[in-house]
Amino acid sequence: MDDSVLKTTQTGTHEINSTEAITSAVGNTKIDFLGRRLLVREEQVHLTGLEFAVLELLVERRSTVVTKRMFLDRLYAGKDEPEAKIIDVFICKLRRKLKGSVADLSIETVWGRGYVVDEHS
């Protein structure tokens, strides 16, 4: 029997191995990839589908700077792709929601390169 699980994202369905993490926790912050939910102190923080996709990519590539090109490729896959500035809007909204919910997770700017998740507890 195949141990894979299908994970649906904004841009389609991806197969992940069941041994891969389907949640990620940092202090009081939990990201449920299958349920597509962000929980801070066990309370759900409302995210749009695209906001969740941005956060998901940042957490998946936790130790890597994520460029705007990487976000655009994940979110839009070359279809009706907006200007790269839209990523700044998503990051701004996510930062506001993370800060407002007192999450142990923040998004930092790496000037001229992109964004990275910062974990603090």
C-alpha positions in Angstrom: 0.0 0.0 0.0 1.2 3.5 -0.9 2.0 5.7 2.2 1.5 9.0 0.4 -1.1 11.6 1.1 -2.4 14.1 -1.4 -2.0 17.7 -0.3 -4.0 20.3 -2.2 -2.7 23.8 -2.5 -3.8 26.9 -4.3 -1.9 25.8 -7.4 -2.8 22.1 -7.4 -2.3 18.8 -5.7 1.1 17.7 -4.5 1.9 14.2 -3.2 3.7 14.0 0.1 5.0 10.9 1.9 3.1 10.2 5.1 6.4 10.2 7.0 6.8 13.9 6.1 5.5 16.4 8.7 1.9 17.5 8.0 2.1 20.1 10.8 4.9 22.4 11.9 5.0 23.9 15.4 7.1 26.8 16.7 6.4 27.7 20.3 2.8 28.7 20.5 2.4 28.6 16.7 1.2 25.6 14.7 0.8 25.3 11.0 -1.5 22.5 9.8 -0.6 21.9 6.2 -3.4 19.4 5.4 -6.1 21.4 7.1 -4.5 24.6 5.7 -4.8 26.3 9.1 -2.7 28.6 11.3 -3.2 28.2 15.0 -1.6 30.5 17.6 -2.2 29.6 21.2 -4.7 27.0 20.0 -6.8 29.8 18.3 -7.2 29.7 14.5 -5.9 32.8 12.7 -7.9 33.5 9.5 -5.7 33.4 6.4 -6.8 33.6 2.8 -5.7 30.7 0.5 -2.9 32.8 -1.0 -1.7 34.0 2.4 -1.6 30.4 3.6 0.3 29.4 0.5 2.9 32.2 1.1 3.3 31.1 4.8 3.5 27.4 3.7 6.4 28.1 1.3 8.3 30.1 3.9 7.9 27.3 6.5 8.7 24.5 4.0 12.0 26.4 3.2 12.6 27.5 6.7 16.4 27.8 6.4 16.3 29.3 2.9 15.6 32.8 1.7 12.5 32.7 -0.4 12.6 35.1 -3.4 9.6 36.8 -5.0 10.1 34.6 -8.1 9.8 31.5 -5.9 6.5 32.8 -4.5 5.1 33.8 -7.9 6.0 30.3 -9.3 4.2 28.6 -6.4 1.2 30.9 -6.3 0.5 31.4 -10.0 2.6 28.9 -11.9 3.0 31.4 -14.8 -0.8 31.8 -15.2 -2.1 35.4 -15.1 0.9 36.3 -13.0 0.6 39.7 -11.3 3.5 42.1 -10.6 6.0 40.9 -8.0 4.9 43.7 -5.7 1.9 41.6 -4.8 4.2 39.4 -2.7 5.0 42.5 -0.5 1.2 42.9 0.1 0.9 39.2 1.2 3.9 39.5 3.4 2.6 42.7 5.0 -0.8 41.1 5.7 0.8 38.0 7.2 3.1 40.0 9.4 0.2 41.9 10.7 -1.7 38.7 11.5 1.2 37.0 13.1 2.1 40.0 15.3 -1.6 40.6 16.2 -1.9 37.0 17.4 1.4 37.1 19.3 2.8 34.2 17.3 6.3 32.8 18.0 7.0 33.2 14.3 7.8 36.2 12.2 8.8 37.0 8.6 12.0 38.9 8.1 13.2 40.7 5.0 16.6 39.8 3.6 17.2 43.0 1.7 17.5 42.6 -2.0 17.0 38.8 -1.8 13.6 37.9 -0.3 12.0 36.7 2.9 12.8 34.2 5.6 10.9 32.8 8.6 12.3 33.7 12.0 11.3 31.5 14.9 11.4 32.9 18.4 9.8 31.7 21.6 
